[in-house]
Amino acid sequence: SSRYTVSEISELGFTCISLLPFNHQQKKNFFDKWFSATPEKSAAIIAHLNKNSALDRIITNPLSATIMAILQDNNVPLPKTESSLYKKRFELLSGLFDRFKGVNRMSLQPETLLSAARLLAFQMHKKKVRSTSKDSIISFFNENLLPESQEPSIKYAEMVVQELISPSEILLLNN
């Protein structure tokens, strides 16, 4: 795990390391390598970060840089703030930007998936947990997430969970 808060960290047999933030040249190298076939995309990200210093201070590690690269790769307008960076990433995952490409990977509306993800995230935050079982999520959605027909449905809850797992990859399964 990249988190020191994993309770079993001492039992895993791994050494804990901490990544230092990217400096400007490392950030440029990251994007240049990502977009080696399309260097203009790398240059566009660097120019965008130079104009948006608050965002530039946030894009300091492989995770945040990857999010920017994926947005750029999908021709999503680049964000100017940290919150819009993560908002755009979830919009991309939910299929919202698929509409602009004429692609349809989802059965449910992007807004439904985003609403469900927010509802679940808030519930988990209230319970102070970082993971939960798939069955618990289905049960929670069955009780708290109404389909457009306005009647609770276990099938609807299962469909929401399945789409949050795949193709959106908003929920990640682990053993």
Residue pairs with C-beta under 8 A, 6 or more apart in sequence:
1 9
1 12
4 16
6 12
9 16
19 61
19 62
21 60
21 61
22 30
22 59
22 60
22 61
22 65
27 46
27 49
27 59
27 60
27 65
28 42
28 46
30 62
30 65
30 69
31 41
31 42
31 45
31 46
31 65
31 68
31 69
32 39
32 42
34 42
34 65
34 66
34 69
35 41
35 42
35 45
35 69
35 72
35 73
41 72
41 73
44 72
44 78
45 68
45 69
45 72
45 78
48 55
48 78
49 55
49 56
49 59
50 56
52 80
52 81
54 80
54 81
54 82
55 79
55 80
55 81
55 82
55 85
58 64
58 82
58 85
59 65
59 68
64 85
67 85
67 86
67 89
68 78
68 85
70 89
70 92
71 78
71 79
71 85
71 88
71 89
71 92
72 78
74 92
74 97
76 88
76 91
76 92
76 97
77 88
79 85
79 87
79 88
90 114
90 117
90 170
91 97
91 110
91 114
93 168
93 169
93 170
94 106
94 110
94 111
94 113
94 114
94 117
94 168
94 170
95 104
95 105
95 106
95 110
95 113
95 167
95 168
96 110
96 111
96 114
98 104
98 105
98 106
98 110
99 110
105 167
105 168
106 113
106 163
106 167
106 168
107 159
107 163
108 159
108 160
108 163
112 160
113 160
113 163
113 164
113 168
113 170
115 145
116 141
116 145
116 160
116 164
117 164
117 170
117 171
119 141
119 144
119 145
120 137
120 140
120 141
120 171
123 140
123 144
124 130
124 132
131 174
134 161
134 173
137 161
137 171
138 154
138 157
138 158
138 161
139 157
141 156
141 157
141 160
141 161
142 152
142 153
142 154
142 156
142 157
143 152
145 156
145 157
145 160
146 152
147 153
147 156
161 171
164 170
164 171
165 171
165 172
165 173
